[in-house]
Amino acid sequence: NESVVGLACDVAALWVLRAGNTAGVDSAKALVAVVPQLLRRMEADRDNPYLQQHACRFLWALSKVCRSWPMNIQQPALVALTQMAFPLQMSFNPDVRAYS
């Protein structure tokens, strides 16, 4: 369910940002592994603003806290987010635009 995935992204983003230096970085490193699956879900559900908003927020939180991603995750994430950037920035929902 897209609402459950969006909620999970929202909670995970809050956890990563508020966990503190060591715990936040460790959590972010572990959560980077779910990025490919999340990107596939975002691609499949482009018309779901709730999912897009919270997934982008989660990815933003991960990138803010964990600066080094494995290359096999980093490259597909950059490509996918580049492809999704323009449609997300044109969203009527300002919360979606904020993290795109």
Secondary structure as GFF3:
##gff-version 3
##sequence-region A 1 100
A	DSSP	alpha_helix	2	18	.	.	.	ID=ss1
A	DSSP	alpha_helix	21	31	.	.	.	ID=ss2
A	DSSP	three_ten_helix	32	34	.	.	.	ID=ss3
A	DSSP	alpha_helix	35	44	.	.	.	ID=ss4
A	DSSP	alpha_helix	49	65	.	.	.	ID=ss5
A	DSSP	alpha_helix	71	89	.	.	.	ID=ss6
A	DSSP	alpha_helix	94	98	.	.	.	ID=ss7
###
